[in-house]
Amino acid sequence: MIDAVGLVLLGPDHRALMVLPQGLPASESLKRAHQAFLAFDSRSWLPSLDVPVLTLGGTDDPVVPLIHVRALHERLQRSTLVAIEGGGHVPTLQGAKRAREAIRNFLQAF
């Protein structure tokens, strides 16, 4: 459990994307990586991918809302979308049983 918050790295909309516990130093490389992460944009080349993709998203994800997961899914030619009901930012944890089932079904298709 985090008792106190140290550094908060913000996204373009000024919402918190990453929170480091107090006392945990944020290195310059972490700060640079965070900026690179925010600048990364794959939208232009996603439609060119021609491989099966399982796109998982949690319906209660506060970091990557399902609308964005759906947008990713729609740009991929061969995407299977699975929304984990009640899942947060780590839907494989919050909806582990449903996520395992989706992954198993996806892989069995090959």
Protein Blocks (a to p, Z undefined) as FASTA:
>chain_A
ZZbdcbdcddfkopafbdcdehiacdfklmmmmmmmmmpccklmmmmpccdddddddfkl
cklgfklmmmmmmmpmkbccdddehiafblmlmmmmmmmmmmmmmmmmZZ
